[in-house]
């Protein structure tokens, strides 16, 4: 299911690398939601114990988080 996205995006694991979360671990939904709620240019505190403590939010990070949340919601259907 996800392979077409990897071909389109071309950056497998980019969100994991940007947040410094290992590929084997799932990115917490609370972190993704906090990234989406923040504005570009802000620094947010990670509400979980996985990954970086302070995360600078960029537009690219915001786009990746939105995509991850949308794909996660697609799986639940």
Phi, psi and omega in degrees: 000320187272347186299325180294329180290319179297323178292319181289313184283319177075004183232072182297126177079015184296321180293320177299315180295319182295325180268357182058044176249130181301149181301328183287339180267147178277141178284124183297140180298323180299322179292315179299317180294323179291323178296316181295323182287336181281162177263152178300135181101343179277162170248132179246154176268132181291121182283356181244176180264002182262130175089196181297154177277310178249131184236119174284126183271125175244169178296322180295316178298318179298316178297318180294322179292319178298316179298316180297319178294318179296318179293324178295321178290328178295322181295329183287342183288000000 
